[in-house]
Amino acid sequence: MSIILDALRRGRKRQDPAPSPNASQTDAVLQTLGYGRFNPTTPMERVKRVLGYGAIAIVLVLALWAAFMWLRLYRF
């Protein structure tokens, strides 16, 4: 019984996940198809994300402005 209690007190050692044997092959196929490794923390990805959100915001503002002007013009 004390062996079990000692093992429980020590706890488990953290195990690193085993790499997939097909990981390099999968990466190579994706690279060939034009999909590189995506790292959302790179500065360029952050700039792309901000520009994308900005473009969406501009389109939304223009659509709202056009709807407002259309309602003002053709008010019943």
C-alpha positions as CSV (number, residue, x, y, z in Angstrom):
1,M,0.0,0.0,0.0
2,S,2.8,2.4,0.8
3,I,4.3,1.9,-2.7
4,I,1.0,3.1,-4.2
5,L,0.8,6.1,-1.8
6,D,4.4,7.1,-2.6
7,A,3.7,6.9,-6.3
8,L,0.6,9.1,-5.9
9,R,2.6,11.7,-3.9
10,R,5.3,11.9,-6.5
11,G,2.7,12.3,-9.3
12,R,3.2,11.7,-12.9
13,K,6.0,13.1,-14.9
14,R,4.9,15.3,-17.7
15,Q,5.0,13.4,-21.0
16,D,5.7,15.2,-24.2
17,P,3.4,14.2,-27.1
18,A,5.0,11.8,-29.4
19,P,5.6,13.3,-32.9
20,S,3.4,11.8,-35.6
21,P,5.4,9.6,-38.0
22,N,3.6,11.1,-40.9
23,A,4.0,14.8,-39.8
24,S,6.9,15.6,-42.2
25,Q,5.1,13.9,-45.1
26,T,1.9,15.9,-44.3
27,D,3.9,19.1,-44.1
28,A,5.6,18.4,-47.5
29,V,2.2,17.6,-49.2
30,L,0.7,20.8,-47.8
31,Q,3.7,22.9,-48.8
32,T,3.5,21.4,-52.3
33,L,-0.2,22.4,-52.5
34,G,0.7,26.0,-51.5
35,Y,-0.3,25.8,-47.8
36,G,2.7,26.8,-45.8
37,R,2.9,26.6,-42.0
38,F,0.5,29.1,-40.5
39,N,1.9,31.0,-37.5
40,P,-0.7,33.6,-36.3
41,T,1.9,35.3,-34.1
42,T,4.2,36.5,-36.8
43,P,4.1,40.3,-37.3
44,M,3.1,39.9,-41.0
45,E,0.1,37.7,-40.0
46,R,-0.9,40.4,-37.5
47,V,-0.7,43.1,-40.2
48,K,-2.8,40.9,-42.6
49,R,-5.4,40.3,-39.9
50,V,-5.7,44.1,-39.1
51,L,-5.9,45.0,-42.7
52,G,-8.6,42.4,-43.3
53,Y,-10.6,43.6,-40.3
54,G,-10.2,47.2,-41.6
55,A,-11.4,46.2,-45.1
56,I,-14.5,44.5,-43.6
57,A,-15.2,47.6,-41.5
58,I,-14.9,49.9,-44.5
59,V,-17.3,47.8,-46.5
60,L,-19.7,47.7,-43.6
61,V,-19.6,51.5,-43.1
62,L,-20.1,52.1,-46.9
63,A,-23.1,49.7,-46.9
64,L,-24.7,51.4,-43.9
65,W,-24.1,54.8,-45.4
66,A,-25.6,53.7,-48.7
67,A,-28.7,52.3,-46.9
68,F,-29.0,55.5,-45.0
69,M,-28.8,57.7,-48.1
70,W,-31.3,55.4,-49.9
71,L,-33.8,55.7,-47.1
72,R,-33.4,59.5,-46.9
73,L,-33.9,59.8,-50.7
74,Y,-36.8,57.4,-51.1
75,R,-38.6,58.0,-47.8
76,F,-42.3,57.3,-48.1
